[in-house]
Amino acid sequence: MFSRFLSNEITYFHGANYGVVTESIALHQPGLILFDGRYYPAELFKPLQIELKVGTYVLVLGTRGCRLVVEKDKAIHGHKDNEE
């Protein structure tokens, strides 16, 4: 009945969608992003040992369960301490 909320499968969005981190996101530590005028829980797309700090721009790829799936947007730099 509620299996779609427990799935590890990603449902991808069509086109580019951007958000801004409002609560830091790290491996096994979901955070929050501002996306489309609202706050959403979000997690990393790939299991990387990075932290996306507050103010970092992210690319929103889709959803996994109740969370948005994101990765750092390398084209837009939102936080000077987070640049690679």
VENZI-V598243 format. One record per run of one state. SS is the DSSP state (A for helix, B for strand, O for the rest). FROM is the first residue (numbers start at 0). TO is the last residue. Records with the same first field share a line. If there is no record, write none. Layout:
SS=FROM-TO + FROM-TO
This chain:
O=0-1 + 6-8 + 12-16 + 23-23 + 26-27 + 29-29 + 35-36 + 44-49 + 52-55 + 64-65 + 72-78 + 82-83
A=2-5 + 79-81
B=9-11 + 17-22 + 24-25 + 28-28 + 30-34 + 37-43 + 50-51 + 56-63 + 66-71
